[in-house]
Amino acid sequence: MKARDDDKAFWTKEDLAAENFNPDRDLNYPGQYPFTRGIQPTMYRGRLWTMRQYAGMGDAEESNRRYKFLLAHGTSGLSVAFDLPTQIGYDSDDPMALGEVGKVGVAIDSIEDMERLFAGIKLDTISTSMTINATASILLALYVAAAKRSGADTRKLSGTVQNDILKEYIARGTYIYPVRHAMRIITDMFAWAADEVPEWNTISISGYHMREAGSTAAQEVAFTLANGMTYVQAAIDAGLAIDDFAPRLSFFFNAHNDFIEEVSKFRAARRLWARVMRERFHARNPRSWMLRFHAQTAGSTLTAQQPEINITRTAVQAMAAVLGGTQSLHTNGYDEALALPTEEAARIALRTQQIIATESGVAQTVDPFAGSYFVEATTNRIEQEAEDYFQKIEALGGVLQAIERGWVQQEIQNAAYDYQRRVETGDAIVVGVNRFTRDNEPGVPTQRIDPELEQRQVERLRALRSKRSQQRWQQGIDAVKESARTGDNLMPAILEAVESNCTVGEIAGTLRSVFGEYRETVVI
């Protein structure tokens, strides 16, 4: 398939014939290999996607109030945003955390914080997604430990930890350890969770942040699936059987502005992954072939100018995710270019999903765009562009080598530069920014984090340290260090450590002392 042709006015069956398009081979029925048309035969006629609104701010109590607000207004799954110190393994009283506690998500230092975060919420009856990567092993252990203390059946816990460290090196930056040590932690989680929390998705392989960094749709698919293949191979190399862990893999994509391209992107990703898992890795369980994904509308497209029009952007993007077959969806608040969303913005974002689900009619038909000449041609084009990137990555020696050399980062930076140049020349229109602007921008209410929160969080943390058993704490830390050194699975030691009141920063610091820290390849 040739590169995208923006000058082409319409598409015909001849365009598909030229690509040797075979509907039986390339589409099949919904719920059947290669799952281009969706992973379930009935899709939303049988069950709607999970409306999972991402939230977290300030301390555990404040975030708990927001979760209960969202649940009361009809959200069907929780999604936790953590603050920056938690994401990169520093406690709230660490000098590195100064001024950042609770600012972009909730501050979680200990098992007591995790208990407060979910107070009054039955963890074995709702699924929870946690956007956490470098410290994902610690936060999953905290979640399991808090669930045990509440009396929940941990084998019934369901949810996801993002746990996709490769895209942190590529596009986001909340890494801690060198790449190969970070990969070891992830495969330890795969093995442990398969036995201890079998309903839990231990990774959400994420293209979202690469798209936010400026990648194209095809790059988002290519680099996300290439990372996925790297995780699969790492797990196999660690001795895991593919059909034991592959059914619990999940993905996370961006729902961006170009409506048809986005619908096609999701379809292409499903087809590519199915073929990779069956033909390259020889998985035998059909569930191992299925690409299940969460989508979030594109934060990078939200504008501080005329923020109320972001409601329309979000609705268009959410519709693309639904028509593309997502299993779970977050819709952004219209004010998120300015601050964390207010309750009103969060409510409108959730209502957007509910209108799509109940009023638009799109949930009544599975993959309604199938057979469209343009959609199928665009699906084919994205698939081919992604496969071209797979070949380039393989020629570089694989994903880890491509990341360490900065090649993937450079590809995304080039795409971001090209787009920004088109915005500045007016070739790419951004409503309210370079077209249809207004002179006087009225203000909108924004969410504000209590400036006293950081000190309160620090005081709680110090109180925990003063009352815990120092002997049990030391045993927990020593066990983590020993497991890191010997190569034993880290998760039992981390779980014991959090139950012994070891903190996120203390456990991450112990692993830093053994593994060291990653230093980024500078790309110019």
C-alpha positions in Angstrom: 0.0 0.0 0.0 1.4 3.4 -0.9 1.8 6.2 1.6 -1.3 8.2 2.5 -2.6 10.3 -0.5 -4.4 13.3 0.9 -5.2 14.5 -2.6 -7.3 11.4 -3.5 -11.0 12.4 -3.5 -12.6 9.0 -3.3 -11.8 5.3 -3.2 -13.1 2.3 -5.2 -13.0 -1.4 -5.2 -10.1 -1.2 -7.7 -8.0 0.4 -5.0 -8.5 -2.7 -2.8 -8.0 -5.1 -5.7 -4.7 -3.5 -6.4 -3.6 -4.5 -2.9 -4.8 -8.1 -3.2 -7.3 -7.4 -0.5 -9.2 -10.6 0.6 -12.2 -10.1 2.8 -12.2 -13.7 4.1 -8.5 -13.5 5.0 -8.2 -9.9 6.1 -11.6 -9.4 7.8 -13.4 -12.6 8.6 -16.3 -12.2 11.1 -16.2 -10.3 14.4 -14.7 -12.5 17.1 -12.8 -14.6 14.6 -9.1 -14.5 13.6 -7.6 -12.0 12.6 -10.1 -10.0 14.7 -10.0 -7.0 12.4 -13.7 -6.5 13.1 -13.4 -6.8 16.8 -12.5 -9.4 19.4 -16.0 -10.4 20.4 -18.8 -11.7 18.0 -21.4 -9.3 19.4 -19.1 -6.5 20.7 -21.2 -3.8 22.3 -24.5 -5.5 21.7 -23.4 -8.0 24.3 -21.5 -5.7 26.6 -20.6 -2.0 26.4 -17.0 -0.9 26.8 -15.9 0.0 30.3 -16.2 3.7 31.0 -13.0 4.2 32.9 -12.4 7.8 33.9 -8.7 8.5 34.8 -8.5 10.4 38.1 -6.2 11.1 41.0 -5.1 14.3 42.7 -3.7 15.5 46.0 -3.8 12.9 48.7 -5.7 9.6 49.1 -8.8 11.1 50.7 -9.3 13.7 48.0 -8.9 11.1 45.2 -11.2 8.7 47.0 -13.9 11.4 47.0 -13.4 11.8 43.2 -13.7 8.1 42.6 -17.0 7.9 44.6 -18.3 10.9 42.6 -17.5 9.2 39.3 -19.0 5.9 40.5 -22.2 7.7 41.5 -22.4 9.2 38.1 -22.1 5.9 36.2 -18.5 5.2 35.6 -17.9 1.4 35.4 -14.2 1.2 36.3 -11.6 3.1 38.2 -8.3 4.5 36.7 -5.7 5.9 39.1 -3.3 8.8 38.3 -0.3 8.9 40.6 1.8 12.0 41.3 5.3 12.3 39.9 7.3 11.3 43.0 5.2 8.0 43.3 5.9 7.4 39.6 9.6 7.6 39.9 10.1 6.0 43.3 10.5 8.9 45.8 8.6 9.3 49.0 6.7 12.5 49.7 9.4 13.7 52.2 12.3 13.1 49.8 14.0 16.4 48.7 13.4 15.2 45.1 9.6 15.4 45.7 9.5 18.9 47.0 6.7 20.9 45.3 5.4 17.9 43.3 3.5 16.0 45.9 -0.1 15.4 44.8 0.2 17.8 41.8 -0.4 15.6 38.7 -2.0 12.7 40.6 -2.4 11.1 44.0 0.5 10.7 46.4 0.9 7.1 47.6 3.8 6.3 49.9 2.6 3.3 51.9 -0.1 0.6 52.4 -1.9 3.1 54.7 -2.3 5.5 51.7 -3.5 2.7 49.5 -6.1 1.7 52.1 -7.3 5.4 52.3 -7.4 5.6 48.5 -10.0 2.8 48.2 -11.8 3.2 51.5 -15.5 2.2 51.1 -14.9 0.6 47.6 -15.0 -3.2 47.3 -11.9 -4.0 45.3 -13.1 -7.5 44.3 -16.2 -6.2 42.6 -14.7 -3.4 40.4 -11.8 -3.3 38.0 -9.0 -0.8 38.6 -6.5 0.5 36.2 -3.3 2.1 37.5 -1.1 4.3 35.3 2.2 3.3 36.8 5.4 2.0 35.2 8.8 2.1 36.9 7.2 1.4 40.3 4.4 -0.8 39.0 5.6 -3.8 40.9 5.4 -1.9 44.2 2.0 -0.3 43.5 0.5 -3.7 42.5 1.8 -5.2 45.7 0.3 -2.3 47.7 -3.1 -2.8 45.9 -3.1 -6.6 46.7 -2.0 -6.0 50.3 -4.7 -3.4 50.8 -7.3 -5.7 49.3 -6.2 -8.5 51.7 -6.5 -6.2 54.7 -10.1 -5.3 53.5 -11.0 -9.0 53.4 -11.3 -9.1 49.6 -10.6 -12.3 47.7 -7.3 -11.4 45.9 -7.9 -14.0 43.2 -10.9 -12.1 42.1 -9.1 -8.8 41.8 -9.4 -7.4 38.3 -7.7 -4.5 36.6 -4.5 -3.4 34.9 -1.1 -1.9 35.7 0.3 0.0 32.8 3.8 -1.4 33.5 5.1 -0.5 30.0 8.6 0.7 30.7 9.8 0.7 27.1 7.6 3.6 26.1 8.9 5.5 29.2 12.4 5.4 27.6 10.9 6.4 24.3 8.5 9.1 25.0 7.5 9.8 28.6 10.5 9.7 31.0 9.3 8.2 34.2 11.9 5.4 34.2 14.3 4.5 37.0 16.4 1.4 36.3 18.5 0.4 33.2 16.4 -1.2 30.5 17.3 -4.8 31.0 16.8 -4.7 34.8 13.4 -3.1 34.2 12.5 -5.9 31.8 13.4 -8.4 34.5 10.9 -6.8 36.9 8.2 -7.0 34.3 8.6 -10.7 33.6 8.7 -11.4 37.3 5.3 -9.7 37.5 4.0 -11.8 34.6 4.9 -15.0 36.4 3.8 -14.0 39.8 0.4 -12.6 38.8 -0.5 -15.6 36.7 -0.7 -17.6 40.0 -1.6 -15.0 42.6 -4.0 -12.5 40.7 -5.1 -14.5 37.6 -7.7 -12.0 36.6 -5.2 -9.1 36.5 -3.7 -7.6 33.4 0.0 -7.2 34.2 0.8 -4.9 31.4 -0.9 -2.3 29.2 1.4 -1.9 26.3 1.0 1.8 25.5 1.1 3.8 22.3 -0.8 6.7 23.9 2.2 8.6 25.2 4.1 8.1 21.9 1.2 9.7 20.1 1.2 12.5 22.7 4.9 13.1 22.0 4.1 13.6 18.3 4.1 10.2 16.6 1.9 9.5 13.6 -0.9 6.9 13.7 1.3 4.3 11.9 4.2 5.0 14.2 1.9 4.6 17.2 0.9 1.1 16.0 4.4 0.1 14.9 6.3 1.1 18.1 3.5 -0.2 20.4 3.4 -3.6 18.8 7.2 -3.8 18.5 7.4 -3.1 22.3 4.7 -5.8 22.8 6.8 -8.3 20.8 9.8 -7.5 23.0 7.9 -8.1 26.2 6.6 -11.4 24.8 10.1 -12.6 23.8 11.5 -11.5 27.2 8.8 -13.6 29.0 9.5 -16.6 26.8 13.3 -16.2 27.4 12.5 -16.1 31.2 10.9 -19.6 30.8 7.2 -18.6 30.6 4.9 -20.5 28.3 3.3 -18.0 25.9 -0.3 -19.2 26.4 0.1 -18.8 30.2 0.7 -15.1 30.0 -0.4 -13.8 26.6 -4.1 -13.8 27.3 -3.6 -11.2 30.0 -1.7 -8.8 27.8 -3.5 -5.5 27.1 -2.9 -2.4 25.1 -3.5 1.4 25.4 -4.0 3.6 22.4 -4.6 7.3 21.8 -7.9 8.4 20.1 -6.8 11.3 18.0 -8.4 13.8 15.6 -8.4 12.2 12.2 -11.6 10.2 12.5 -11.3 7.6 9.7 -7.6 7.1 10.3 -8.2 6.4 14.0 -10.9 3.9 13.3 -8.7 2.2 10.8 -5.7 2.3 13.1 -7.4 0.2 15.8 -8.5 -2.3 13.2 -5.0 -2.6 11.7 -3.5 -3.0 15.2 -5.8 -5.9 16.0 -5.0 -7.7 12.7 -1.3 -7.2 13.0 -1.1 -8.5 16.6 -3.2 -11.6 15.8 -0.9 -12.5 13.0 2.2 -11.9 15.0 1.0 -14.0 18.0 -0.1 -16.9 15.8 2.5 -16.9 13.1 5.6 -15.6 14.8 5.2 -16.8 18.4 3.0 -19.8 17.6 0.5 -19.1 20.4 -2.2 -21.7 20.3 -4.9 -20.2 22.5 -7.1 -17.9 20.5 -7.2 -15.5 23.5 -3.5 -15.1 23.0 -4.2 -13.7 19.5 -6.6 -11.0 20.7 -5.5 -7.4 21.0 -7.6 -6.0 23.9 -7.2 -2.2 24.4 -8.1 0.8 26.4 -8.3 4.1 24.6 -8.0 7.7 25.9 -8.9 10.8 23.9 -5.9 12.9 22.9 -4.7 15.2 25.7 -2.3 16.9 23.3 -5.1 18.1 21.1 -6.8 20.0 24.0 -6.4 23.8 23.7 -6.2 26.4 26.4 -7.8 28.8 23.9 -11.6 28.4 23.9 -11.4 25.4 26.2 -15.2 24.6 25.9 -14.7 23.5 22.3 -12.6 20.6 23.7 -15.9 18.9 24.5 -16.5 18.6 20.8 -12.9 17.3 20.1 -13.3 14.7 22.8 -16.7 13.5 21.5 -15.2 13.0 18.0 -12.2 11.2 19.3 -14.3 9.0 21.6 -16.6 8.0 18.7 -13.5 6.9 16.7 -12.4 4.7 19.6 -15.9 3.1 19.9 -16.2 2.5 16.2 -12.7 1.1 16.3 -13.7 -1.5 18.9 -12.2 -0.4 22.2 -12.8 -2.4 25.3 -12.3 0.5 27.7 -12.4 4.3 27.3 -11.4 7.5 29.1 -12.7 10.8 27.8 -10.7 14.0 28.8 -12.1 16.9 30.6 -12.4 20.1 28.6 -10.3 22.1 31.0 -7.3 19.7 31.1 -5.1 22.1 29.0 -5.3 24.3 32.1 -5.3 22.1 35.1 -6.5 18.7 36.5 -10.3 18.5 35.6 -12.9 19.9 37.9 -15.9 17.7 38.9 -18.0 19.5 36.3 -15.5 18.8 33.5 -15.2 15.2 34.6 -19.0 14.8 34.7 -19.3 16.2 31.1 -16.6 13.9 29.9 -18.4 10.8 31.3 -21.7 12.0 29.9 -20.0 12.1 26.5 -19.4 8.4 26.7 -22.9 7.7 27.9 -24.5 9.7 25.1 -22.4 7.7 22.6 -23.4 4.4 24.2 -27.1 5.1 24.6 -28.2 7.7 22.1 -26.0 7.5 19.0 -26.9 4.0 17.9 -23.3 3.1 17.1 -23.2 0.3 19.7 -25.9 -1.7 17.9 -23.7 -2.7 14.9 -20.3 -4.5 15.1 -17.7 -2.7 13.0 -20.1 -0.8 10.8 -17.4 0.6 8.6 -16.2 -2.8 7.4 -16.1 -3.0 3.6 -15.8 0.8 3.1 -13.2 1.2 0.4 -11.6 4.1 2.2 -11.6 2.4 5.6 -10.2 -0.8 4.3 -7.5 1.0 2.3 -6.5 3.1 5.3 -6.4 0.0 7.5 -4.1 -1.7 4.9 -1.9 1.4 4.6 -1.4 1.6 8.4 -0.7 -2.1 8.6 1.9 -1.9 5.8 3.6 1.2 7.3 3.8 -0.6 10.7 5.4 -3.7 9.0 7.9 -1.5 7.3 8.9 -0.1 10.8 9.2 -3.7 12.1 11.8 -4.4 9.5 13.8 -1.3 10.3 13.7 -2.1 14.0 14.9 -5.7 13.3 17.7 -4.3 11.1 18.8 -2.2 14.1 19.0 -5.3 16.3 15.6 -5.0 18.0 13.6 -2.6 20.1 16.1 -2.4 23.0 19.0 -1.5 20.7 16.8 1.0 18.8 15.8 2.7 22.0 19.4 2.7 23.4 20.6 4.3 20.1 17.8 6.9 20.3 16.4 5.9 16.9 12.8 5.4 17.9 12.9 8.7 19.8 14.3 10.5 16.7 11.5 9.1 14.5 8.9 10.5 16.8 10.6 13.8 17.2 10.8 14.2 13.4 7.1 13.5 13.1 6.3 16.0 15.9 8.5 18.7 14.2 6.8 18.2 10.9 3.3 18.6 12.4 4.3 21.7 14.4 5.7 23.3 11.3 2.4 22.6 9.5 0.5 24.3 12.4 2.7 27.3 12.2 2.4 27.7 8.5 -1.4 27.2 8.7 -1.4 24.0 6.6 -2.7 22.1 9.7 -5.7 23.9 11.2 -6.2 24.0 15.0 -9.5 25.6 15.7 -9.2 28.4 18.2 -5.4 28.5 17.9 -4.5 29.4 14.3 -8.0 29.7 12.8 -11.3 30.9 14.2 -9.7 32.6 17.1 -11.1 35.2 19.5 -9.5 38.3 21.1 -10.8 38.0 24.6 -10.6 34.6 26.3 -13.0 34.4 29.3 -11.6 32.4 32.2 -13.0 29.0 33.3 -13.0 27.6 36.8 -10.0 25.3 37.4 -9.1 22.6 39.9 -6.7 23.8 42.6 -4.7 21.5 44.9 -4.5 22.5 48.6 -1.0 23.9 49.2 -1.1 22.5 52.7 -1.6 19.0 51.4 2.2 18.2 50.9 3.0 18.9 54.6 0.1 16.8 55.7 1.3 13.9 53.5 4.8 14.2 54.9 3.5 14.2 58.5 1.5 11.0 57.8 4.5 9.4 56.3 6.7 10.3 59.3 4.0 9.0 61.7 4.1 5.7 59.9 7.8 5.4 60.2 7.7 6.2 63.9 5.2 3.4 64.8 6.2 0.5 62.5 8.3 -2.4 63.6 11.9 -1.6 62.7 12.9 -5.3 62.8 10.1 -6.3 60.4 10.9 -3.3 58.2 14.5 -4.2 58.0 13.7 -7.8 57.1 11.4 -6.6 54.3 14.1 -4.3 52.8 16.7 -7.0 53.1 14.5 -9.6 51.3 14.0 -7.2 48.4 17.7 -6.6 48.1 18.5 -10.3 48.2 15.9 -11.1 45.6 17.3 -8.4 43.3 20.8 -9.7 43.7 20.0 -13.4 43.3 17.5 -13.3 40.5 14.6 -14.8 42.5 11.2 -13.5 41.6 10.9 -10.0 43.2 7.2 -9.9 43.7 6.9 -12.1 46.9 9.6 -10.0 48.6 8.0 -6.7 47.5 4.6 -7.9 48.8 6.1 -8.8 52.1 7.9 -5.5 52.2 4.8 -3.4 51.7 2.9 -5.4 54.3 5.8 -4.6 56.6 5.2 -0.9 56.1 8.1 -0.4 53.8 7.4 2.7 51.6 7.5 3.1 47.9 10.6 5.2 48.0 12.4 2.8 50.3 11.7 -0.2 48.1 12.6 1.7 44.9 15.7 3.0 46.6 16.8 -0.6 47.5 16.3 -1.7 43.9 18.3 1.4 42.7 21.2 0.3 45.0 21.4 -3.0 43.2 20.3 -2.2 39.6 21.6 1.4 39.3 19.8 4.1 37.3 19.2 4.6 33.6 20.8 7.5 31.8 19.0 8.8 28.7 20.5 8.8 25.3 20.4 12.4 24.1 18.9 12.8 20.7 19.5 16.1 18.7 
